[in-house]
Amino acid sequence: MAEFKDREHYIPLRQSDLLSLLCKDIGNDRAAVESLKELEKLLSATFHYEYFKLLNDLKDQYAPFDPDAVTKKIEPVSDGAERSQRVEALYEQFVYLMERANFKRLTLDEMKQLTKEVSDWGLNMYVDFSMFEKLEIFVRGDTTGTRHIRRWYSFWKQEEVHLPIYKRMVIFAKMKPHPNLPAQIDTNAVFLKVFKDIPKMDMEMLLPGASMGMPAFDRAKLGISIVGGGAWVLYSIFGKLPDFVEGFGFGFLVGLFGPLTALAGFGWRQWAGYQNSRTVFSLRLTQSLYYQTLGTNLSVLFHLLDEAEEQECREALLAYYYLWRRASPDGWTALHLDDYVELDLERLADLKVDFEIDDALAKLERLKLVTKTGDRYKAVPMEKALETLDYAWDNYFKYNLAGTQSADLDGSTRHAASISGASK
């Protein structure tokens, strides 16, 4: 099967849009269109239930480390080995979620390389990686973005600039006690963040504990001003030193006081200018985070679970559809199916993706929607697929009222039972 280094597994289509494309591809066969819609509905319900269980597990694991929690902790996690084990368990589940949502994990070397540069829109931030007990960054959508900038040497005319960006970036960070950390940072918490459209060179702006630095041009401008002004003041002092020595006394002190006062005033002015520049940079950082932040802490789990759930459903729906509508009577190999899905996504939606065929077929096998003979896969008939999914849904909960028919049910239970029966 084809592998593309310049493509990602992620399918950037809303599920309803994908369903519309496939229904349009079917054409005028109304029965097939309606069957496909029912299949998509049952697949969505199945994956939603499975991911609901995963969400509850992640919420329970994250609860002791959520810095925004307002609920009371009945059994706080003790420091030491237990806390480390709980963080590691949370991290493993989080990595599983990121894999399902088709994110790529950056290595430490990749992170360090990206923090060495700064774009024309970013800030020069310094990251001390020793602050982190655990730091993981996951990215998706490695592409090129467009920004606009006005440069002084082009008379402030607006220019369009292309730069490499990540469409999505997720941060998993656990800090540890460090002298450079602000006092308000809770080192027992795990911080989760998700951002959009982040220039690769500005990644360090998003890391907790990063310290702000000034861009090279601004540092040079301040440095030249300080050196030039300081040289002038020193010249004023030492140039008149012989006159001061001859008239040593009160006049000498008055003459010395003036240049020293000027030097102190100039130093204060430069310091105030530096602080003003920091304020401007802080505002720029705040604006960047405001417009590019998609979620923080617990909300990140909901955001990513929804993406992963839809991604699973898209993959399963695509694999079943092409085996059902396009495959030969004796089925297709995984290679044939993989190539066909990728080519048809490009034809139908102008999308170039690296379809994750092994994962898609594994889901269909688990749900009993395909059969395998040798290396060839066949979709089970649509009617049987619908019956199989419906049966599995009906049996997610094993509770049965049959054994309680003689029990004296109260009104609310009778009402619930009647609704359940009507829905069948």
C-alpha positions, 0 to 999 in steps of 0.5 A: 500500500502507498505511503506518503511522507508528505500526507497525514492520516487525518481526514479533514472532512465533517462527518455529515459532509463525508456522508453527503459526498458518498450519497452523491456518489451513489447517485439515484439509488434511493434505497442504497442512499437510505441504507448508507445513512442508517449505517452511518447513524449506527456507526456514529452511535457505536463510536460515541458510546465507546468514546463516552467510556473513554471520556469518563476514564480520562476525566477520572484520571485527570481530576486530581491534576486539574488546576481548574477543578471546583469539585471537592477531592474526597481522596487526594493523591499523595505525593511521591510514587503514587502521584507519579504513577497516576500522572503516567497512567493519565499520560498513557491514556492521553497518548492513546487519544492523540493517536486515535485523533491522528496527531504526531508527537514531537521529540525533545530534539524537534522541540528544542530546534523549533524554539531556537527561531522566531517569526516576524510575528512572534516573540523571542522566548527562552525555554528552560526544559529543566522546569518540566517533569513531563512535557509532550507536544502533539501536532497535526496539519503540517502545512504552509500558512499566510500572514501579512506584514508591513516592513519599514524598508518597503515604506510600510507596504503590506506584504504577504508572507508564507511560513510553515505552521501547524494547524493544530498543536496540543500541549501536555505539561507537568511542571516541577518546583523551579526557582524561575517559576512564578509562585502561582504555578501549581506544580502538582497540576497537569496543564493541557492546551490546544491551539490552532494555526501556530507558526512552527518558529513560535512554538515556545510562546505557548509553553508554560514557564517560558521567559520573554526576551526582546527581538534582536533588532530591538535589543540592538536598538536599545544597546546602541542607544545605551552605549552611545548615550553612556559614551557621551556622558563619560566624555562630558565628565572626563573631558572636563576633569582637568578643570574640575581638578584645578578648581577642586572644592564645591565647584568641582562637586557641582560640576561632577554632579551634573554629568552623573545626574545626566547619566543616571537619568539616561539609564532610567530612561533606557530602563523605562523604554525597555519595560515599555517594550516588554509591555508591547510584547506582552500585549502581542502575546496576549492577542496571539493566545486569545485568537489561537487558543481552542481549549484549556485543561478539561475542555481539551479532553472534550475537544479531542474526544470529539475529533477522535470519535469522528475520525474513527467513524470516517475511517470505518465508513469509508472502508465499508463503503468502497468494499460494499460499492466498488469491490469485486465479488471476491473482495479486495486486498488491503492495498487495493482498498487503500489506494482506491480510497485515497484516489477517490477522496482526491477525486470527490473532495480534492483531499490528499490523505494517507488513509490509515487502512490497517486501523480502518479494517481492524475496526470493521473486523471488530464490528463484524462488518467484513469477512476475510478470506486469505488476504482479501476483504469483503463487506457483509451485505448492507442488511446484515451490517445494519442488523449486526450493529443494531444487535450490538447496540441493543446488548451494550446494557445487559439489564433485562426487565423480563425477570421483574415482570411480577414486581410492583413497578412504580409509575416512573419505572413503568413509564420508562419501560413503556418508552423503551418498548416503543423505541424498539 
